[in-house]
Amino acid sequence: MHRTHMKLIYSVLLIFSAQLQAEAQQNEWSVQIPSGIFSFRGTGSTSSSSYIVSDVASIPNYTNNPYGTGSAYSYGLVINYQRNTKSNLIFGFQTGYESFSSKEKVDQVFAPGLSSTAVKEGKTILTNRFINFHPFIGKRISRLRSIDTDLTFGFDFAPCLSSTEHATVETSSGVKYTTTLERHKPSPDFRLRIDLTNYYKKFGLCLGYSYGLTNYTEGIIGQGGGVYSQLIRIGIAYRF
């Protein structure tokens, strides 16, 4: 992890400690099920790519650039803990499992002995699975009858468990290819994050945005340009 990331983590923890000692608090736990729109940005990401058919038995077929600017189904399951002070300040921590998928179109196939083949239909979905740690601070900005609105800021620190490519391609001549392939696992994804959560009594609706700062292609030979994550979160919550 970069030194700037470590300094930010330490700073947040110090703020938590100082503020929590200064004010009376109310503990609050919740379970959240986020979904959302995940995709890649940066000069190394793409909306379409080519599919490479290998002529070596030990090397599987693969998508030339699997880092798509489109999105596929994403989901997670997280536990959220926060302390609310009398002045409506919020300090908390969230952790859980996340599965984020991007998508792109496959527009041509390169096979042994052929320069290229037209594609009738093809797509590649890259699924990255994480354990995420999310400290945050914020404020309860309104309380209308049984409705609480929480605005929070923080960051995600998300070690990657796996990165899997799923490609399905059909050429114009009717030849079909299917690939499931483990790809390069990036360094822990460090993302800046903002969330807005509205609770009605025990039930909540969560909206958020995460902006990744980790280059997913760092260390990959031949992969030009940076590739960074972004996620619009939409989810539901139940608080205890």
Secondary structure, DSSP 8 states (H G I E B T S, - for coil): --HHHHHHHHHHHHHHHHHHHHS-EEEEEEEEEEEEEEEEESTT-BSEEEEE--SSTTS--EES---BSEE---EEEEEEEEEEETT-EEEEEEEEEEEEEEEEEEEEEE-TT-S-EEEEEEEEEEEEEEEEEEEEEEEEEEEETTEEEEEEEEEEEE-EEEEEEEEEEEETTS-EEEEEEE----S-EEEEEEEEEEEETTEEEEEEEEEE-S-TTTT-TT--S--EEEEEEEEEEEE-
